[in-house]
Amino acid sequence: MSKITRIEVMNVDLKAKVARSDAIQSFTKQETPMVRIFTDDGQDGTGYAYTIGNGSSAVVAMVRDTLAPWLIGRNAERIEEIWKGLFFLVHANAVGPTASLAIAALDTALWDLRCKRAGLPLHVMAGGAQKRVPVYNTEGGWLNFTPDELVAHAVKAREEGFRGFKVKVGRPHVSEDVQRLRVVREALGSGMELMVDANQLFDVPEAIRRARHFEELDLAWFEEPMPAEDLNGHVRLSASTSLPVAIGESLYHLSHFREYLQRDACSVVQVDVARIGGITPWLKVAHLAESFNVPVNPHYLMELHVSLCAAVPNSQWVEYIPQLDDITHSRMKMVDGYAVPSDAPGNGIDWNWDAIQRMRDNHAVIDGK
């Protein structure tokens, strides 16, 4: 038995390296709730989640005041039992982002512990299905970039070895989106995949209209075309277009993915390890998608998703948006356009604790005393 004796919780604000705007928001910083779990056998594991812009204080408070005290004294190896216990402990706040992000920070720390104790990297411990996964670049495709800037970024991404490039859509008129996409497609040719992301902007008629205009561009997928809660709208869109419809970053429970898959409402699953509640439910969603013969291409958090994508057989892509560089020694390794997961025991992230201690706020320690 490995008994949990102490938990540290904190937040670190990470500024975006480039201006990032999509159809519904501007992304100026990432608030990063972090936890460290210590056990009586001298081991420790680190986990984290994120919020875009604000909201981290609520996540930190839930961990500090409710979840972490419940964990003290428990067996860190019983991850499934712990996840279920944490979920029902805050059931009045679930299903939703705050509870999921708080549980995710703890769950990813427990997996880090499990892998370190076993002496295995996460991608092997969680499945070991692939040794490398293709990478696509989102960092150069934000909605605030001009068409000329998009072309320059796309060409640079191709030269750097990326195998795909994603462009944000949601300009006031469909012709503007099409013009932006067309110049990128012409610059890249047909040998590099092109994805688009609307960040839930459209209603059903406009999503169907835009998809019709996008089809000629041979897109890899049309991401978050409508609000995630509009399941029936996604059914209607998927039935009306040849474009693969991608969803998942704004879903917070395994059952929600099941409903989308059962109703043929999506062709790509983009489950986010923080927003789904950690590695434990992420793997369940990935294997659920596998049973429907649907790929899982997760949203954001590339530093953690690279290992999870390599763990499962149906992952096709890792999304490139670097965000942890200021607080880590490690970087995601990319070779010939493929992400290669770390073979170090644990979750594959080498944290820079000196930098974290300088930048952290809302720090608290929970122990059994």
LUMLO-511159 format. One line per 10 residues: number of its first residue (from 1); for each residue z, y, x of N, C-alpha, C. Coordinates in pm, whole numbers. Example, Ala and Ser with C-alpha at 12.3 -4.5 7.8 and 13.67 -1.06 7.14 Angstrom:
<sites>
1> 780:-569:1319:780:-450:1230:780:-330:1320; 708:-225:1285:714:-106:1367:787:3:1290
</sites>
This chain:
<sites>
1> 0:-120:84:0:0:0:0:125:87; -81:220:50:-89:348:119:-40:456:23; 84:499:39:147:590:-58:117:736:-26; 78:812:-127:50:954:-111:181:1030:-99; 195:1105:10:320:1177:36:307:1329:27; 187:1381:52:172:1527:54:28:1564:21; 12:1675:-49:-121:1726:-83:-126:1876:-58; -227:1920:16:-252:2062:34:-368:2103:-54; -357:2218:-118:-467:2271:-199:-490:2416:-160; -614:2457:-159:-649:2593:-115:-787:2628:-169
11> -827:2753:-148:-963:2799:-180:-1021:2869:-59; -1152:2852:-40:-1224:2924:65:-1349:2986:2; -1366:3117:20:-1486:3186:-30:-1596:3182:76; -1714:3136:35:-1827:3126:127:-1940:3214:75; -1981:3312:153:-2086:3403:112:-2223:3336:127; -2312:3365:35:-2448:3311:43:-2521:3372:162; -2602:3290:230:-2673:3336:350:-2797:3418:315; -2854:3393:198:-2968:3473:151:-2939:3517:8; -3012:3621:-38:-2997:3664:-177:-3049:3554:-268; -2967:3513:-365:-3002:3401:-452:-2989:3444:-598
21> -3102:3451:-667:-3102:3478:-811:-3188:3374:-880; -3142:3331:-997:-3224:3243:-1080:-3241:3308:-1216; -3279:3233:-1316:-3312:3292:-1445:-3191:3343:-1522; -3070:3302:-1483:-2952:3342:-1561:-2842:3407:-1479; -2850:3406:-1346:-2738:3456:-1268:-2781:3488:-1125; -2695:3565:-1056:-2709:3588:-912:-2596:3515:-842; -2628:3450:-733:-2535:3367:-659:-2501:3439:-530; -2388:3511:-529:-2350:3587:-411:-2249:3514:-324; -2168:3428:-385:-2070:3353:-307:-2035:3222:-379; -1986:3130:-299:-1936:3004:-352:-1786:3000:-328
31> -1709:2994:-435:-1566:2968:-421:-1548:2817:-405; -1470:2776:-307:-1462:2635:-269:-1319:2585:-273; -1275:2529:-386:-1143:2465:-390:-1142:2342:-299; -1041:2330:-215:-1030:2219:-122:-893:2153:-132; -889:2024:-105:-761:1952:-99:-759:1862:24; -639:1842:77:-614:1739:178:-503:1649:126; -528:1520:126:-430:1423:81:-379:1346:203; -246:1340:218:-182:1271:329:-106:1150:276; -106:1041:353:-37:919:311:69:879:414; 154:787:374:268:748:459:227:664:579
41> 102:623:587:57:547:704:-17:636:803; -3:768:787:-58:861:885:-204:899:864; -263:857:754:-402:891:726:-411:1018:641; -527:1083:644:-550:1195:554:-697:1199:516; -725:1254:398:-861:1268:350:-882:1406:290; -1003:1457:302:-1034:1592:254:-1139:1584:144; -1116:1661:39:-1212:1670:-70:-1233:1814:-111; -1338:1838:-186:-1367:1975:-228:-1453:1975:-352; -1462:2093:-413:-1553:2119:-525:-1607:2260:-504; -1661:2321:-608:-1713:2457:-591:-1728:2524:-727
51> -1726:2656:-725:-1768:2735:-839:-1862:2844:-787; -1957:2883:-869:-2052:2987:-831:-1999:3121:-880; -1951:3203:-787:-1905:3337:-820:-1758:3348:-850; -1708:3272:-947:-1566:3281:-982:-1524:3155:-1056; -1393:3144:-1079:-1339:3029:-1150:-1255:2936:-1066; -1256:2957:-934:-1183:2868:-845:-1032:2873:-869; -980:2989:-907:-835:3000:-924:-784:2906:-1032; -864:2884:-1138:-824:2792:-1243:-824:2648:-1193; -923:2614:-1108:-930:2480:-1051:-811:2454:-959; -784:2549:-871:-671:2535:-779:-540:2522:-856
61> -523:2603:-961:-400:2597:-1039:-382:2461:-1107; -491:2404:-1159:-481:2274:-1224:-441:2165:-1124; -499:2171:-1005:-461:2074:-902:-316:2095:-860; -280:2218:-831:-146:2250:-779:-36:2219:-880; -56:2260:-1004:52:2255:-1103:60:2123:-1179; -51:2053:-1192:-54:1936:-1280:-97:1808:-1210; -213:1810:-1146:-270:1686:-1094:-201:1639:-966; -182:1729:-869:-123:1688:-741:19:1635:-757; 108:1701:-835:242:1643:-851:241:1502:-909; 147:1475:-1000:136:1341:-1059:94:1238:-956
71> 20:1279:-853:-31:1187:-752:72:1146:-648; 174:1228:-626:271:1200:-521:339:1065:-548; 341:982:-446:402:850:-454:309:740:-499; 188:772:-540:96:670:-589:16:606:-475; -38:488:-504:-116:412:-407:-256:472:-397; -290:529:-283:-418:597:-265:-536:503:-272; -514:375:-258:-624:279:-260:-672:247:-401; -595:279:-502:-629:245:-641:-704:360:-706; -826:382:-657:-900:502:-694:-942:501:-841; -990:391:-892:-1029:384:-1034:-909:412:-1125
81> -797:352:-1094:-676:373:-1173:-633:520:-1169; -641:579:-1049:-603:720:-1034:-698:811:-1111; -829:784:-1100:-925:871:-1170:-899:872:-1320; -879:755:-1377:-852:747:-1520:-722:819:-1555; -620:803:-1472:-493:871:-1496:-505:1022:-1490; -580:1072:-1392:-600:1216:-1381:-676:1271:-1502; -779:1197:-1544:-860:1243:-1657:-776:1255:-1784; -694:1156:-1811:-615:1162:-1933:-496:1256:-1920; -454:1283:-1797:-346:1381:-1778:-388:1519:-1824; -517:1552:-1809:-568:1685:-1849:-670:1669:-1962
91> -651:1568:-2045:-750:1536:-2147:-773:1652:-2244; -671:1732:-2268:-687:1846:-2359:-783:1950:-2302; -808:1946:-2171:-902:2039:-2106:-1036:1974:-2074; -1052:1850:-2112:-1175:1777:-2084:-1249:1755:-2216; -1379:1733:-2215:-1469:1724:-2101:-1518:1866:-2070; -1519:1901:-1942:-1564:2035:-1907:-1549:2061:-1759; -1598:2176:-1714:-1609:2202:-1570:-1476:2212:-1497; -1376:2282:-1553:-1252:2303:-1478:-1183:2171:-1448; -1169:2087:-1549:-1105:1957:-1527:-1189:1871:-1432; -1321:1869:-1450:-1406:1787:-1364:-1398:1831:-1219
101> -1405:1962:-1195:-1400:2013:-1058:-1266:1983:-992; -1157:1996:-1067:-1025:1968:-1012:-1011:1820:-976; -1055:1732:-1065:-1048:1589:-1037:-1140:1553:-922; -1258:1617:-915:-1354:1589:-808:-1296:1619:-671; -1225:1730:-658:-1167:1764:-528:-1073:1653:-480; -993:1599:-571:-900:1492:-536:-972:1359:-515; -1068:1328:-601:-1138:1201:-591:-1218:1191:-461; -1285:1299:-422:-1361:1295:-297:-1268:1283:-177; -1148:1339:-185:-1050:1321:-77:-1003:1176:-70; -983:1114:-184:-941:973:-186:-1049:882:-129
111> -1175:911:-156:-1284:834:-98:-1292:856:53; -1268:977:98:-1264:1005:241:-1157:919:308; -1041:913:244:-932:827:292:-974:680:295; -1032:634:186:-1073:493:177:-1171:458:289; -1269:542:311:-1369:514:414:-1308:517:554; -1222:613:581:-1158:619:712:-1072:496:737; -1000:453:636:-915:335:651:-999:211:678; -1114:202:615:-1203:87:634:-1287:99:761; -1290:219:821:-1372:240:939:-1520:244:909; -1556:287:786:-1695:287:742:-1737:425:692
121> -1865:459:708:-1915:584:648:-1932:566:498; -1930:677:426:-1940:672:280:-2067:604:234; -2180:629:300:-2306:573:250:-2307:421:256; -2230:362:346:-2218:216:352:-2110:168:256; -1996:235:256:-1884:195:171:-1923:197:23; -2008:292:-15:-2043:308:-157:-2168:230:-197; -2230:159:-101:-2346:80:-142:-2440:42:-31; -2471:136:60:-2557:106:172:-2700:70:136; -2759:143:40:-2892:107:-10:-3007:161:74; -2989:279:136:-3098:343:209:-3045:401:340
131> -3131:409:440:-3093:467:567:-3133:613:580; -3224:658:492:-3267:797:494:-3325:831:357; -3324:962:323:-3371:1008:192:-3451:1137:212; -3568:1151:149:-3647:1274:165:-3570:1398:120; -3606:1512:180:-3538:1639:153:-3638:1740:97; -3596:1812:-8:-3676:1926:-55:-3595:2054:-40; -3666:2164:-24:-3604:2293:6:-3599:2381:-119; -3481:2425:-157:-3463:2521:-266:-3432:2661:-213; -3380:2668:-91:-3331:2795:-37:-3439:2901:-28; -3565:2861:-19:-3673:2959:-10:-3740:2994:-141
141> -3690:2938:-253:-3763:2951:-378:-3694:3029:-488; -3601:3116:-454:-3524:3187:-557:-3611:3285:-636; -3566:3318:-755:-3646:3399:-848:-3663:3543:-800; -3572:3591:-716:-3581:3728:-667:-3687:3746:-559; -3742:3638:-506:-3845:3650:-403:-3980:3684:-464; -4056:3766:-394:-4191:3802:-437:-4285:3682:-415; -4404:3683:-478:-4500:3575:-450:-4532:3560:-303; -4550:3671:-231:-4579:3662:-88:-4462:3599:-12; -4340:3636:-50:-4223:3576:15:-4213:3427:-16; -4241:3388:-141:-4239:3246:-177:-4337:3167:-92
151> -4458:3220:-76:-4560:3151:4:-4513:3138:149; -4461:3245:205:-4413:3241:343:-4301:3138:359; -4207:3136:263:-4097:3040:271:-4145:2896:254; -4240:2876:163:-4292:2742:139:-4365:2688:261; -4448:2771:322:-4522:2730:441:-4425:2700:556; -4323:2784:569:-4222:2761:673:-4148:2630:648; -4116:2602:522:-4048:2477:489:-4135:2357:526; -4264:2367:498:-4356:2258:534:-4359:2240:685; -4365:2350:760:-4369:2342:906:-4240:2283:961; -4130:2304:892:-4001:2250:937:-3983:2104:896
161> -4077:2050:823:-4074:1908:791:-4030:1871:651; -3990:1972:570:-3948:1941:433:-4064:1878:356; -4030:1785:269:-4131:1711:194:-4149:1762:51; -4067:1860:13:-4080:1921:-118:-4025:2062:-116; -4065:2142:-217:-4023:2282:-225:-4002:2316:-372; -3887:2376:-402:-3856:2409:-542:-3859:2559:-565; -3923:2599:-675:-3936:2740:-711:-3861:2764:-842; -3782:2868:-846:-3714:2908:-969:-3814:2975:-1063; -3805:2941:-1191:-3892:3002:-1291:-3806:3069:-1397; -3873:3151:-1482:-3801:3224:-1586:-3836:3370:-1589
171> -3954:3404:-1538:-4004:3541:-1551:-4031:3570:-1699; -4030:3700:-1736:-4043:3733:-1879:-4163:3670:-1949; -4276:3659:-1880:-4393:3599:-1944:-4439:3479:-1864; -4487:3378:-1933:-4530:3255:-1868:-4636:3280:-1762; -4721:3379:-1783:-4828:3406:-1686:-4770:3444:-1550; -4653:3511:-1547:-4590:3548:-1421:-4543:3424:-1346; -4479:3332:-1419:-4436:3207:-1356:-4555:3130:-1301; -4660:3120:-1380:-4778:3044:-1339:-4841:3106:-1214; -4850:3239:-1211:-4910:3305:-1095:-4828:3277:-968; -4697:3284:-980:-4610:3257:-864:-4626:3112:-817
181> -4629:3021:-912:-4642:2879:-877:-4780:2848:-819; -4883:2911:-874:-5019:2880:-830:-5039:2919:-683; -4986:3035:-641:-5007:3076:-503:-4931:2984:-407; -4816:2935:-452:-4742:2839:-368:-4817:2707:-359; -4867:2658:-474:-4942:2532:-473:-5067:2544:-386; -5136:2656:-395:-5257:2674:-313:-5223:2677:-164; -5109:2736:-130:-5069:2744:10:-5025:2607:63; -4961:2527:-21:-4910:2398:24:-5013:2287:14; -5110:2301:-75:-5202:2192:-100:-5136:2084:-184; -5200:1969:-191:-5151:1862:-279:-5060:1763:-210
191> -5040:1780:-79:-4964:1680:-4:-4814:1702:-2; -4765:1810:-61:-4622:1840:-62:-4577:1858:-206; -4466:1797:-241:-4418:1804:-379:-4366:1945:-412; -4391:1987:-537:-4347:2117:-587:-4266:2094:-714; -4143:2147:-716:-4055:2136:-831:-4028:2274:-888; -3989:2282:-1016:-3949:2410:-1075:-3816:2393:-1149; -3742:2504:-1159:-3608:2503:-1218:-3590:2630:-1302; -3562:2612:-1432:-3544:2725:-1524:-3399:2758:-1550; -3305:2681:-1497:-3162:2709:-1512:-3120:2733:-1656; -3174:2653:-1749:-3133:2649:-1890:-3175:2772:-1970
201> -3276:2845:-1925:-3310:2972:-1987:-3376:2960:-2124; -3466:2865:-2144:-3559:2868:-2256:-3503:2803:-2382; -3559:2844:-2497:-3538:2768:-2620:-3648:2663:-2628; -3646:2582:-2733:-3738:2468:-2740:-3885:2513:-2742; -3924:2606:-2830:-4067:2644:-2831:-4116:2698:-2698; -4033:2780:-2631:-4077:2838:-2504:-4081:2733:-2394; -3986:2639:-2396:-3987:2532:-2296:-4114:2447:-2310; -4152:2416:-2433:-4274:2338:-2456:-4396:2417:-2412; -4396:2548:-2442:-4509:2633:-2400:-4521:2639:-2249; -4408:2663:-2182:-4415:2675:-2035:-4459:2542:-1974
211> -4407:2432:-2025:-4444:2302:-1970:-4595:2281:-1981; -4653:2322:-2093:-4798:2306:-2111:-4875:2383:-2003; -4829:2502:-1970:-4896:2581:-1866:-4868:2527:-1726; -4751:2464:-1707:-4715:2413:-1574:-4786:2282:-1540; -4834:2210:-1640:-4886:2075:-1615:-5000:2073:-1514; -5085:2174:-1516:-5201:2176:-1425:-5159:2182:-1279; -5033:2220:-1252:-4987:2238:-1115:-4929:2111:-1054; -4926:2002:-1133:-4883:1870:-1083:-4743:1877:-1022; -4646:1918:-1103:-4509:1936:-1057:-4434:1803:-1052; -4341:1794:-957:-4256:1674:-948:-4159:1667:-1064
221> -4111:1783:-1109:-4027:1788:-1229:-4007:1931:-1278; -3966:1941:-1404:-3929:2066:-1472:-3779:2056:-1498; -3703:2133:-1420:-3556:2118:-1417:-3486:2215:-1511; -3384:2164:-1579:-3299:2242:-1670:-3381:2342:-1752; -3476:2296:-1829:-3558:2388:-1908:-3480:2458:-2019; -3375:2392:-2071:-3299:2444:-2185:-3150:2421:-2164; -3064:2482:-2246:-2921:2454:-2235:-2892:2304:-2244; -2803:2257:-2159:-2776:2114:-2149:-2722:2054:-2278; -2657:2137:-2360:-2601:2085:-2485:-2707:2057:-2592; -2830:2101:-2568:-2937:2079:-2665:-3008:1947:-2634
231> -2944:1838:-2666:-3001:1707:-2640:-3130:1686:-2718; -3131:1721:-2846:-3250:1699:-2927:-3368:1783:-2877; -3341:1903:-2828:-3446:1984:-2772:-3512:1917:-2653; -3432:1851:-2570:-3487:1780:-2455:-3567:1657:-2499; -3527:1595:-2609:-3605:1484:-2665:-3743:1536:-2705; -3747:1649:-2776:-3874:1707:-2822:-3961:1747:-2704; -3902:1811:-2603:-3979:1852:-2486:-4036:1732:-2411; -3952:1632:-2386:-3996:1515:-2310:-4111:1443:-2380; -4108:1443:-2513:-4215:1377:-2589:-4344:1458:-2589; -4336:1586:-2554:-4452:1675:-2566:-4525:1700:-2436
241> -4468:1655:-2322:-4525:1693:-2193:-4537:1573:-2100; -4632:1582:-2008:-4644:1480:-1904:-4554:1509:-1785; -4494:1629:-1781:-4405:1664:-1671:-4274:1586:-1681; -4223:1532:-1572:-4088:1477:-1573:-3986:1588:-1600; -3893:1561:-1691:-3788:1657:-1726:-3660:1617:-1653; -3602:1711:-1579:-3483:1684:-1497:-3362:1754:-1555; -3252:1680:-1566:-3126:1737:-1619:-3007:1678:-1542; -2891:1740:-1557:-2771:1675:-1508:-2667:1762:-1442; -2705:1872:-1380:-2603:1951:-1310:-2503:2014:-1405; -2538:2026:-1533:-2448:2088:-1630:-2395:1986:-1731
251> -2394:1860:-1693:-2331:1755:-1773:-2205:1709:-1700; -2102:1675:-1777:-1970:1653:-1718:-1907:1519:-1750; -1986:1426:-1806:-1929:1295:-1836:-2040:1190:-1837; -2003:1071:-1796:-2095:957:-1794:-2162:937:-1930; -2088:953:-2037:-2142:929:-2171:-2254:1025:-2205; -2246:1148:-2155:-2352:1245:-2181:-2483:1202:-2117; -2475:1146:-1997:-2595:1095:-1932:-2650:975:-2009; -2561:890:-2057:-2606:775:-2136:-2685:819:-2258; -2636:924:-2326:-2705:972:-2446:-2844:1025:-2412; -2856:1101:-2304:-2987:1151:-2261:-3082:1035:-2230
261> -3032:936:-2158:-3118:825:-2118:-3157:738:-2236; -3063:714:-2326:-3093:631:-2442:-3200:693:-2531; -3206:826:-2534:-3299:894:-2623:-3426:943:-2550; -3447:895:-2428:-3566:935:-2351:-3578:1086:-2341; -3466:1153:-2319:-3463:1299:-2313:-3480:1353:-2172; -3490:1264:-2072:-3507:1309:-1935:-3578:1201:-1855; -3637:1243:-1743:-3703:1150:-1652:-3641:1151:-1513; -3554:1249:-1487:-3485:1262:-1360:-3339:1299:-1389; -3246:1229:-1324:-3103:1257:-1339:-3053:1331:-1215; -2990:1448:-1237:-2945:1533:-1127:-2793:1549:-1127
271> -2724:1439:-1137:-2578:1442:-1143:-2520:1510:-1018; -2424:1597:-1040:-2358:1677:-937:-2219:1618:-913; -2189:1579:-788:-2066:1507:-759:-1942:1589:-793; -1948:1721:-784:-1832:1803:-820:-1820:1818:-971; -1930:1844:-1038:-1925:1871:-1182:-1905:1745:-1266; -1932:1628:-1211:-1910:1504:-1286:-1767:1453:-1265; -1695:1506:-1166:-1558:1463:-1145:-1536:1378:-1023; -1632:1378:-929:-1610:1308:-804:-1705:1193:-779; -1680:1123:-670:-1764:1011:-627:-1755:894:-724; -1635:870:-777:-1615:756:-867:-1711:761:-986
281> -1716:870:-1065:-1810:873:-1177:-1954:898:-1132; -1975:963:-1016:-2112:985:-968:-2184:853:-950; -2118:758:-889:-2180:628:-866:-2211:557:-997; -2125:574:-1096:-2150:512:-1226:-2275:572:-1291; -2290:704:-1282:-2409:769:-1338:-2534:722:-1265; -2527:713:-1133:-2644:670:-1055:-2687:529:-1095; -2593:440:-1111:-2628:303:-1147:-2669:292:-1294; -2614:378:-1378:-2661:385:-1517:-2809:426:-1519; -2842:529:-1443:-2982:572:-1436:-3071:461:-1381; -3021:388:-1283:-3097:276:-1227:-3131:174:-1334
291> -3037:149:-1426:-3061:50:-1531:-3170:95:-1628; -3199:226:-1632:-3308:280:-1714:-3434:304:-1630; -3432:262:-1504:-3544:283:-1412:-3575:431:-1395; -3469:512:-1385:-3479:658:-1370:-3417:697:-1236; -3482:785:-1159:-3426:826:-1030:-3309:921:-1045; -3221:919:-946:-3108:1012:-941:-3130:1102:-819; -3152:1231:-846:-3179:1330:-741:-3080:1445:-760; -2964:1438:-696:-2852:1525:-733:-2872:1672:-704; -2790:1750:-771:-2790:1896:-760:-2695:1941:-650; -2748:2023:-554:-2664:2100:-461:-2578:2009:-371
301> -2475:2064:-308:-2376:1992:-227:-2441:1888:-134; -2542:1933:-59:-2618:1839:23:-2532:1768:126; -2427:1834:175:-2345:1777:281:-2273:1650:235; -2246:1639:106:-2185:1520:49:-2287:1429:-17; -2386:1491:-81:-2486:1410:-153:-2575:1328:-60; -2592:1370:65:-2676:1291:154:-2623:1149:166; -2492:1134:174:-2433:1000:184:-2441:925:53; -2421:994:-58:-2428:928:-188:-2571:885:-220; -2667:970:-188:-2808:932:-211:-2845:808:-131; -2796:799:-8:-2825:683:75:-2751:559:26
311> -2647:578:-52:-2567:465:-100:-2635:389:-213; -2725:456:-288:-2783:395:-408:-2933:377:-390; -2993:280:-460:-3135:251:-438:-3233:342:-510; -3187:417:-610:-3280:492:-695:-3277:643:-669; -3225:684:-554:-3229:826:-519:-3356:856:-440; -3428:960:-481:-3555:996:-419:-3547:1121:-332; -3450:1210:-359:-3446:1340:-293:-3303:1387:-269; -3285:1460:-160:-3167:1543:-134:-3212:1688:-141; -3135:1772:-209:-3168:1914:-221:-3108:1993:-105; -3191:2075:-40:-3146:2154:75:-3107:2295:31
321> -2976:2318:26:-2918:2453:13:-2793:2453:100; -2801:2499:224:-2683:2494:311:-2576:2592:266; -2449:2545:265:-2343:2634:220:-2213:2616:297; -2196:2507:370:-2068:2481:436:-2068:2515:585; -2175:2577:636:-2188:2596:780:-2071:2672:842; -2013:2767:768:-1905:2850:824:-1774:2774:840; -1761:2658:776:-1632:2586:781:-1648:2440:824; -1763:2407:884:-1783:2271:936:-1842:2275:1076; -1812:2170:1152:-1877:2152:1282:-2008:2074:1265; -2016:1993:1162:-2133:1908:1140:-2240:1981:1060
331> -2362:1931:1070:-2475:1978:989:-2548:1855:937; -2609:1868:820:-2687:1757:769:-2804:1730:863; -2816:1607:906:-2922:1568:999:-3051:1542:924; -3161:1603:970:-3291:1582:908:-3391:1541:1015; -3461:1430:991:-3560:1378:1085:-3689:1351:1008; -3796:1419:1047:-3928:1400:984:-3923:1420:832; -3843:1517:788:-3834:1548:646:-3741:1458:567; -3664:1374:638:-3569:1285:573:-3426:1322:614; -3334:1321:518:-3193:1338:548:-3136:1205:594; -3060:1208:703:-2999:1088:759:-2847:1103:750
341> -2778:1015:677:-2635:1031:659:-2557:1002:787; -2440:1062:797:-2353:1040:912:-2298:897:913; -2285:842:1032:-2225:709:1047:-2077:716:1083; -2020:837:1085:-1877:850:1114:-1795:801:994; -1684:734:1017:-1599:691:905:-1555:811:821; -1563:796:689:-1526:905:598:-1646:953:520; -1633:1073:464:-1737:1128:377:-1853:1192:452; -1844:1197:586:-1957:1246:664:-1954:1393:695; -1842:1461:669:-1830:1605:694:-1722:1628:799; -1757:1695:908:-1663:1728:1014:-1613:1871:991
351> -1496:1884:931:-1445:2015:891:-1394:2094:1011; -1415:2225:1008:-1365:2318:1109:-1234:2377:1056; -1124:2313:1090:-996:2353:1031:-947:2488:1081; -984:2527:1201:-948:2662:1248:-1012:2767:1159; -1140:2750:1128:-1209:2845:1042:-1152:2842:901; -1124:2724:851:-1069:2712:715:-935:2783:705; -850:2764:803:-718:2829:799:-729:2980:806; -830:3032:876:-850:3178:880:-901:3232:747; -978:3154:676:-1048:3203:557:-980:3166:426; -887:3074:428:-833:3021:303:-743:3122:231
361> -735:3104:99:-637:3176:18:-584:3080:-88; -486:3125:-165:-430:3044:-272:-383:2908:-220; -324:2909:-101:-283:2784:-34:-148:2739:-88; -135:2609:-112:-8:2553:-157:6:2411:-105; 132:2367:-88:163:2232:-43:248:2165:-150; 209:2045:-187:284:1966:-288:329:1839:-219; 459:1813:-222:511:1689:-164:621:1633:-251; 682:1526:-205:782:1459:-286:921:1514:-272; 939:1621:-199:1073:1676:-176:1120:1760:-293
</sites>
